[in-house]
Amino acid sequence: GYAMTGYYLFWGKVGDYPSNCVDSSYFNFRVISLALGGESGDWYSSGAFGFEGDAPENMPSDYSLMDNYPNPFNATTNIEFTLPNETMTSVEVYNLKGQKVEILLNSILPVGAHSVSWDASKYSSGVYFYKLTTDDFTSTKRMTLLK
């Protein structure tokens, strides 16, 4: 309940681990904030449940950066991507001049599908670029902010 903000993988097993596991299930989740007053954190579950036998089919085999949505957008947009292995990951936003305007994410993420949001309410209308960078992959896409 007192985990730092970030991405985690929860894997539950039923039976006598490790010799006699009857079944298991897993899901990715993200701690989005530390609660006030010393209580446990707020939890946001992302991804779908899977079963141990199905894990390879459910896990991404390649890196991918999807188109943001909505696009064009007014104020807020979502950026989704997949990682085939745990890796240091950053998502950054650049303006047309190539200047970095915001770092949306810079942390180690587990294998799976991930999403970050960009609140661009303090920026002017125009074309921006978002860049996903990992240890083994880099991809950049374009988005349009309309106010």
Residue frames relative to the residue before (quaternion, step in Angstrom):
aa qw qx qy qz dx dy dz
G 1.0000 0.0000 0.0000 0.0000 0.00 0.00 0.00
Y 0.7353 0.3864 -0.2297 0.5072 3.62 1.20 -0.28
A 0.2520 0.7864 -0.5232 0.2103 3.59 1.07 0.69
M 0.5210 -0.6090 0.4980 0.3312 3.54 -1.18 0.61
T 0.6160 -0.5245 0.4119 0.4192 3.58 -1.20 0.39
G 0.4467 0.6650 -0.5124 0.3092 3.55 -1.08 0.76
Y 0.5847 -0.5758 0.4532 0.3481 3.54 -1.36 -0.12
Y 0.0374 -0.7953 0.6045 -0.0252 3.56 -1.06 0.86
L 0.2734 -0.7093 0.6194 0.1960 3.55 -1.35 0.31
F 0.1518 -0.7682 0.6173 0.0755 3.59 -0.81 1.04
W 0.0003 -0.7904 0.6111 -0.0419 3.58 -0.70 1.09
G 0.0821 -0.8078 0.5837 0.0041 3.57 -0.53 1.21
K 0.1172 -0.7864 0.6050 0.0435 3.57 -1.01 0.86
V 0.2422 -0.7495 0.6018 0.1317 3.56 -1.14 0.75
G 0.6644 0.4617 -0.3685 0.4579 3.58 -0.86 0.96
D 0.6368 -0.4917 0.4160 0.4239 3.52 -1.31 -0.37
Y 0.1861 -0.8093 0.5516 0.0781 3.56 -0.16 1.30
P 0.6567 -0.2153 -0.7218 -0.0387 1.71 -1.89 1.59
S 0.5600 0.6781 -0.3672 0.3028 3.60 1.20 -0.28
N 0.8286 0.1364 -0.0352 0.5419 3.63 0.96 -0.71
C 0.1054 0.8002 -0.5778 0.1216 3.59 0.44 1.21
V 0.3179 -0.7660 0.5349 0.1618 3.54 -0.68 1.14
D 0.7840 -0.1172 0.1288 0.5958 3.58 0.94 -0.89
S 0.0500 -0.7853 0.6144 0.0576 3.55 -1.27 0.25
S 0.0710 -0.7682 0.6346 0.0448 3.50 -1.30 0.37
Y 0.1027 -0.8016 0.5881 0.0324 3.58 -1.17 0.54
F 0.0524 0.7686 -0.6371 -0.0246 3.52 -1.33 0.26
N 0.4408 -0.6434 0.5560 0.2875 3.52 -1.29 0.53
F 0.0467 0.7827 -0.6207 -0.0077 3.56 -1.11 0.57
R 0.2618 -0.7585 0.5834 0.1256 3.50 -1.29 0.43
V 0.2823 -0.7002 0.6262 0.1945 3.56 -0.98 0.87
I 0.2036 -0.8370 0.5002 0.0879 3.57 -0.46 1.21
S 0.8066 -0.0415 0.0020 0.5896 3.58 1.18 -0.28
L 0.4374 -0.6315 0.5573 0.3150 3.51 -1.27 0.37
A 0.4461 -0.7112 0.4734 0.2664 3.56 -0.80 0.98
L 0.5160 -0.6327 0.4836 0.3154 3.53 -1.20 0.54
G 0.7981 0.3330 -0.2195 0.4516 3.59 -1.15 0.50
G 0.6132 -0.6059 0.3476 0.3688 3.59 1.16 0.44
E 0.4469 0.6696 -0.4701 0.3618 3.59 1.22 0.36
S 0.6737 -0.4753 0.3562 0.4397 3.56 -1.29 0.10
G 0.6216 -0.5962 0.3792 0.3382 3.55 -1.22 0.55
D 0.5186 -0.5702 0.5181 0.3709 3.53 -1.33 0.22
W 0.1782 -0.8099 0.5548 0.0679 3.58 -0.84 0.96
Y 0.0924 -0.7659 0.6350 0.0401 3.52 -1.02 0.87
S 0.2281 -0.7864 0.5631 0.1120 3.58 -0.59 1.13
S 0.0099 -0.7891 0.6142 -0.0052 3.55 -0.91 0.91
G 0.7096 0.4099 -0.3222 0.4739 3.56 -1.10 0.61
A 0.4716 -0.6736 0.5014 0.2692 3.53 -1.34 0.04
F 0.5535 -0.5746 0.4730 0.3738 3.53 -1.23 0.42
G 0.0473 -0.7772 0.6268 0.0283 3.54 -1.16 0.63
F 0.3771 -0.7039 0.5493 0.2463 3.53 -1.28 0.08
E 0.6817 -0.5422 0.2977 0.3907 3.52 -1.06 0.81
G 0.6795 0.4921 -0.2991 0.4545 3.59 0.90 -0.86
D 0.7170 0.4404 -0.2422 0.4830 3.58 1.15 -0.57
A 0.3959 0.7767 -0.4473 0.1998 3.59 1.22 -0.28
P 0.6770 0.4896 -0.3419 0.4302 3.68 0.74 -0.82
E 0.6685 0.4934 -0.3172 0.4572 3.61 0.98 -0.74
N 0.6955 0.4835 -0.2761 0.4541 3.59 1.06 -0.72
M 0.6651 0.4970 -0.3044 0.4669 3.58 1.15 -0.46
P 0.5209 -0.6470 0.4466 0.3327 3.61 -0.96 0.78
S 0.3172 -0.7536 0.5473 0.1784 3.55 -1.08 0.76
D 0.7702 0.2368 -0.1365 0.5763 3.60 1.28 -0.26
Y 0.5355 -0.5591 0.5134 0.3702 3.51 -1.35 0.27
S 0.1024 0.7814 -0.6147 0.0328 3.57 -1.11 0.60
L 0.1528 -0.7377 0.6518 0.0873 3.52 -1.23 0.68
M 0.2431 -0.8007 0.5351 0.1159 3.56 -0.54 1.19
D 0.6138 -0.5091 0.4388 0.4141 3.54 -1.33 0.22
N 0.4903 -0.6481 0.4890 0.3170 3.57 -1.00 0.79
Y 0.0812 -0.7852 0.6108 0.0609 3.56 -1.20 0.44
P 0.5261 -0.2739 -0.8022 0.0677 1.48 -1.80 1.67
N 0.0578 -0.7684 0.6355 0.0488 3.54 -1.30 0.32
P 0.4199 -0.2673 -0.8268 0.2621 1.60 -1.14 2.22
F 0.2246 -0.7791 0.5769 0.0990 3.53 -1.29 0.46
N 0.2603 -0.7230 0.6173 0.1688 3.51 -1.35 0.38
A 0.8597 0.0333 -0.1067 0.4984 3.53 -0.46 1.30
T 0.8455 -0.0170 0.0373 0.5324 3.65 0.55 -1.02
T 0.0089 0.7792 -0.6264 0.0201 3.57 -1.08 0.82
N 0.3466 -0.7303 0.5561 0.1930 3.56 -1.27 0.47
I 0.1454 -0.7682 0.6210 0.0562 3.54 -1.08 0.85
E 0.0787 -0.8092 0.5822 0.0063 3.58 -0.71 1.12
F 0.0438 0.7839 -0.6171 0.0526 3.54 -1.16 0.69
T 0.2582 -0.7491 0.5851 0.1729 3.56 -1.28 0.35
L 0.1810 -0.7637 0.6141 0.0827 3.52 -1.23 0.68
P 0.3365 -0.7636 0.5123 0.2031 3.64 -0.80 0.95
N 0.7848 0.1063 -0.0848 0.6046 3.59 1.28 -0.14
E 0.6095 -0.5317 0.4221 0.4094 3.56 -1.24 0.32
T 0.1602 0.7972 -0.5603 0.1576 3.56 -0.81 0.99
M 0.5674 -0.5343 0.4933 0.3863 3.51 -1.32 0.34
T 0.0299 -0.8292 0.5543 -0.0656 3.56 -0.69 1.14
S 0.0021 0.7800 -0.6256 -0.0149 3.55 -1.04 0.78
V 0.1065 -0.7362 0.6645 0.0721 3.52 -1.23 0.67
E 0.0007 -0.8116 0.5796 -0.0728 3.55 -0.64 1.21
V 0.2816 -0.7420 0.5880 0.1562 3.54 -1.22 0.61
Y 0.1081 -0.7920 0.6008 0.0137 3.55 -0.99 0.98
N 0.4007 -0.6804 0.5496 0.2728 3.56 -1.21 0.53
L 0.7401 -0.4216 0.2861 0.4388 3.59 -1.30 0.01
K 0.6442 0.5145 -0.3201 0.4667 3.58 1.18 -0.48
G 0.5353 -0.6365 0.3995 0.3856 3.58 1.27 -0.11
Q 0.4828 0.6589 -0.4364 0.3772 3.57 1.27 0.24
K 0.4350 -0.6766 0.5275 0.2734 3.55 -0.95 0.90
V 0.1569 -0.8124 0.5571 0.0707 3.59 -0.70 1.08
E 0.8164 -0.0417 0.0348 0.5750 3.60 1.12 -0.49
I 0.2516 -0.7064 0.6402 0.1670 3.54 -1.23 0.69
L 0.2277 -0.8088 0.5326 0.1020 3.58 -0.50 1.21
L 0.7998 0.0077 0.0536 0.5978 3.56 1.11 -0.70
N 0.1489 0.7592 -0.6258 0.0987 3.55 -1.06 0.78
S 0.4851 0.6414 -0.4531 0.3847 3.57 0.19 1.30
I 0.5719 -0.5494 0.4671 0.3910 3.55 -1.31 0.13
L 0.0871 -0.8026 0.5901 0.0079 3.56 -0.80 1.08
P 0.4736 -0.6652 0.4916 0.3025 3.59 -1.12 0.60
V 0.6800 -0.4368 0.3853 0.4454 3.54 -1.34 0.13
G 0.5722 0.6085 -0.4329 0.3390 3.59 -1.09 0.67
A 0.6260 -0.5099 0.4360 0.3976 3.51 -1.40 -0.24
H 0.0523 -0.8040 0.5919 -0.0218 3.56 -0.97 0.91
S 0.1125 -0.7839 0.6084 0.0515 3.54 -1.25 0.46
V 0.0393 -0.7583 0.6495 0.0389 3.55 -1.14 0.72
S 0.2854 -0.7425 0.5799 0.1760 3.56 -1.19 0.55
W 0.1860 -0.7546 0.6159 0.1288 3.53 -1.18 0.61
D 0.1859 -0.7490 0.6305 0.0832 3.53 -0.79 1.13
A 0.0701 -0.8411 0.5357 -0.0248 3.55 -0.20 1.32
S 0.2611 0.8170 -0.4865 0.1662 3.59 1.20 0.41
K 0.7048 0.4493 -0.2773 0.4739 3.62 1.11 -0.52
Y 0.6338 0.5222 -0.3302 0.4654 3.60 1.29 0.03
S 0.5138 -0.6451 0.4720 0.3116 3.55 -1.22 0.50
S 0.6592 -0.4970 0.3894 0.4085 3.55 -1.30 0.40
G 0.4280 0.6973 -0.5104 0.2647 3.54 -1.14 0.61
V 0.6052 -0.5330 0.4485 0.3853 3.50 -1.39 -0.16
Y 0.0414 -0.7723 0.6338 -0.0116 3.53 -1.01 0.94
F 0.2768 -0.7371 0.5908 0.1760 3.55 -1.28 0.36
Y 0.1412 -0.7588 0.6264 0.1093 3.56 -1.10 0.69
K 0.1638 -0.8077 0.5662 0.0124 3.50 -0.96 1.02
L 0.1857 -0.7474 0.6321 0.0857 3.54 -0.91 1.05
T 0.0140 0.7944 -0.6056 0.0440 3.57 -0.80 1.06
T 0.0046 0.7609 -0.6487 0.0156 3.56 -0.98 0.96
D 0.7303 -0.3922 0.3020 0.4708 3.56 -1.28 -0.14
D 0.8162 0.2589 -0.0938 0.5080 3.60 1.06 -0.78
F 0.7796 0.2939 -0.1184 0.5403 3.60 1.22 -0.11
T 0.0226 0.7625 -0.6466 0.0021 3.55 -1.18 0.69
S 0.0963 0.7774 -0.6169 0.0762 3.56 -0.98 0.87
T 0.1334 -0.7866 0.6012 0.0452 3.55 -1.10 0.80
K 0.0358 -0.7867 0.6163 0.0059 3.56 -1.06 0.81
R 0.4476 -0.6967 0.5119 0.2286 3.53 -1.30 0.50
M 0.0081 -0.7761 0.6305 0.0095 3.57 -1.19 0.67
T 0.2839 -0.7685 0.5573 0.1348 3.54 -1.22 0.58
L 0.2045 -0.7618 0.6087 0.0855 3.54 -0.83 1.11
L 0.0249 -0.7900 0.6123 -0.0216 3.59 -0.75 1.10
K 0.0931 -0.7988 0.5930 0.0402 3.57 -0.80 1.00
